[in-house]
Amino acid sequence: MHLGNARTALLAWLDVRARGGRMLLRIEDLDRERCRPGFADGLRHDLEWLGLRWDAEVPAQSTRDAAYEGAIARLRADGRIFECFCTRRELREASAPHGVSDETPRCAAGCRDLDEAGRHALGAEGRNASLRIETPSPDPPVVDRLAGEVAAAAGSEVVVRRSDGLYAYHLAVVVDDAADGVTDVCRGDDLLPATGPQAGLQALLGLPRPAYAHVPLVLGPDGARLSKRHGAVAIADLRDAGIRPGEICGALARSAGVAASSAVMPAQLVESFALEQIERRPATLPGLVPGG
C-alpha cells in the first residue's frame, strides 16, 4: 500500500464511519501471478497500523471464478459476448484518432463479424481472443457524489475476460459489489471513466448499482499520479523509517482539507467529517514524498 492508496482508504473509512455504515475489506487479486504470497497480509497490516479497521472481510476475487463465469454465461446467452483478437496496440491506435477512452477501447478489426473460419485463422496465428460485450447505448447515467452527473458515452465495449484468460476488472467488481451487498463505493477519480461501462454491465446483469464517490488522487512532485518512481512512498517504507501512523494520517487528512493538526488518528476526525467538503484538487504530500 502506498500513500495514494492510503489516502483513498482514509477518506472512504471516514465517510463510512461518519454516516454509520459498515466498512468491508475485499482482496482484489484477479492477477494471481502478480499478487505475490503475503501481499494481502501486508495490506491488512498497513490498514490496521493506520487505524483503519474494517467490519467484515468478504471473499477474495481469487475465490469467485464460478460467479464470474456465471455472469459471462448469462451475457453469452443474451447474445452479448463476442471474441476480439485485437492486440492492445491495435486497440490503442484505432481508438486514439476518435478520442475514445482508454477505459473501454473499441474493437479495431470487426472481430464481432468474423465467421468460424476467420476466428480459426487468427487463432492459428497465435492470437488469443478476449471476450467483449457492447453495453446499451448510451451508457446509463451515473451521478457521482463529488463529480456530479457523469457524461454518458454512446455505449461501451467492455472486456469481461482478457486474452490471457483472466477475468476483467470491470466484470469482477460489479459482480463482487452485488454479492457483497455494497451500497457505496469511494475510490480514486482515475476510475471515474469506469462508472459508465460498469453501470452498463450492472444493467445487463440485473445488478444493483452502488452510489459512487470519486476522490482526487495523490500526485508526485512532477505532477504525475503517485507511483514507485517517486521514491519510498510505500506505507511499509515509511513505517520502517520511523514515521508514526498519526503523522501519516495527519498529512493525508490535511491534504484533503479535513484536519489542521500535524498528527492525528482517523477516529479523531469522524465527528466533523463530510466527504462533500473535502478539497477537490489533486493532492501532494510535502515531507512524506521525496521531493514533494
N, C-alpha and C positions, 0 to 999 in steps of 0.2 A: 504494500500500500504506500502510495506517495502522497504528497501534500494535497494535490488536486483531488484525489480520491477521498482523502480525509475531510477536506472542506465540504464536499458534497454530502458525505455521510453525516457530518456535524449538522448541516442545515436540515437534512431530512429528519434526523433524530430530534432536533429541536422542534420542528414542525409537528411531528408525531406527538411528542410529549406535551406541547402547548395546547394541542387540540384533543388530548385524552385518548389517543389511538394506541395501537399496538405496533411495535417495530418487528419486522420479520427479517431474518438473515437467510439469504439464498446464495449458495455457492454456484457461480456460473462457470462451469468447467466443460463446455462443449468440446473444446480442443484439448483432448486428453494428452496429446504429445507435448504441448506447450505447458500444460498445468503440471508442474513437477511435484513429486511427492512432498507433502508437508506444506504446500503453499496455502492451503485452506487454514491450517493451524496457525500459520503466520498472520493471516488476515484476522482471524478471531482474536489472537493475542494483541494485535495493534488496536483493534476496536475497544477491547476491554481496558487496555492500558490508557487509552484516551478518555475513558469514562462513557463510552457509547455502547451500553449493554442493550441487548435485544430481548424481546419477549418470547420468541419461538424461532427455531430453525426449521425451515421447510426442506423437502428433499432436494438434493443437488441435481443439476441438469444431467449429469452423467448417469443418473438412475432412471431417466424418463424417456428412454428411447421408444418404448411402446406407445406412450402418449403422443410423441411427435409423429411416429409412423401412422398412428390412427388419424391424426389431423391431415396428413398427406393423403391417406386413403380416402378420406371424405372429399377433399378437394379434387382428387382424381375422379371419383365417382360423379362429381358435378361437372366434369369436363374442363376443369380449370388448369390442370397440370400440363405442361409441355416440356420437352427436353431442349436444352440450349447448349450448343457445343462451342460457343464463342469463348475466346480467351479473354483474360482481364484487359489485355492491351487492346484487343478489338473492341471491347465494350467501351473502354475509355475514349478511344479515337472516334467511335461512332457517336458518342454522347456529347463530346466537347463542343462541336460546332453548334449544337442546338441548346446549349446551356442546361442540359439535363443534370440533375443532382447526382453526385457520386453515390448517394444513398441507394438508389434503385436504377442503375443504368439499364437502358432497354437493349434487347437482343439486337445484334448488329447484322445478322445474316439471314433473317427469315427462317429461323430454325423451327418455328411453330408449323410451317408448311411443308417440312421435309416428309417424304414418304419413308417407308421402312428401308428401302434400298439406300436412300440418301443418308439415313442415320447410321446404317451399317458401314457405309463407305467412310464416314467421318470417324467412326469408332475404329476402323481398320487403320486410320492414320495415327492412332494413339491418342485421340481426343476423348476425354471423359465428359459426360454430359452432367450439367447441373439441372435441377428441377426448378421450374419457374412457374409463376402464375401471373395473370393480369388481374388487378383489383378493379372493382367497379369504377367507372369514370363519371364524375370526378371522385377523388378520394373523399370519404366522409369528413365533414367539417369537425375540427377539434378546437376547443377553446382552452388555452393554457392559462393557468392561474397568474402567471407573471407576464407572458408574452402576448396575451390576448388571443384573438382568433388566428389560427394558423392557416395561411392561404392554401386552398385545396389544389392539388395537382390534377392534371387531366388523366387520372388513372395511373397506376404504377405497376411496373413489372418487378415482382419480388421473388428473390431466390428463397426457396424453402429447404432445399438440400443442395449443398455445394458439390462441385465436381469431384472433390476428394472424398465425398461420402459423408461429410459432417453435416448435421442439421444446422440450419442457418439461424443466426441470432434473432431475426425478425419473427420467425415461426416460434422459436423456443420461448421467447419472453411473453408472447400473447397467450400461448398455451399455459405457461407457468403461472402468469398472473391470475388467470381464471381458476386454475386448480388450487392456488394458494389463497384465494379469496382476497386478492389485493384490491383495495379501493382507491389508493392514492400512490402515485409514483413521483418521486422527486429525483431528478438526475441532471447531469450536465447539459448545457444548452447546445453542445455539439450534436446531441441526439434529437434536437427539435425537428429537423427534417424527417426523422423516422416516424413521427407521430401519425402522419397521413397514411403511409403504407401500412403501418401497424393497425390503424383504425380500419383500413380496408380488409385486412386479414381477419380482424375481430368480427366484422360484419359478415364475411363469407362463412366463418365457422360458427356464427351464432353465439359469440362470446361477449361477456360484458366488457365495457370499456372503463378503465380507471380514470380518475381525474389526474391530469398531468401538471407538473410544475418543473420548468427547466431553469436551472440556476446558472449564473455566469461561471466561466472556467477560471482557473488559476493560470496565469501566463508567466513564462520565464522572462529574464531581463531583456531578451531580444524581441519580446512581443509575441512569440510563438507559444502554442499550447505547451504547458509544462511537461517535460519528458526527461528521460535519463541523461540526455546530452547536457542538461543544465547543471549536472553535478549531483551531490549527495542529497537527494530530495526524498528518499525513502524514509518512512517513519522509523523503521528499524535503525537506519543510519543515524538519525537524529537522536534516538534513544541511546545508542551506543556512544554518542558524542557527549552525553551528559545533559542534554536538554530535557527539561521536565515536561510532563504532559500538559500542565497548566499553561506553560509558556507557549506551547504549540497551539492549544485551543484558543488562548488569548489572541495570538496572531491571526489565526483563521477567522475568529469572530470579528476582530477589528477590521479585517479586510472586507467583511460583508456588512460593516456598519452596524453591528449589533452589540458591541462591547467597547468600553474605554479602558479597561484595566489591562495591564501588561501580562497578567497571569490570571486565568480564570478557568474553572472546570465547567463542563456543559450543564450540569444540574443547576448551577448558579444563574443561568441565562434563561431558563424555561419560562419563568413567570411573566417576563416582559417581552417575550419573543413573538413576532408575527412575520411570517415568511414574506408577505406582501410589502413589508417595509425594508427589506434588505437592499443593499447597494446593487444596482443593476449593471454596473460596468464590470468588465473583467478585472480580476484581482492580481496584484503582485504581492509578494511576501518578503519585503526587505528584512535582512538579518537571518532569515531561515534558508532562502535560496541563494547559493553563492552568486555574487554579482548583482543581486536584486536590490 
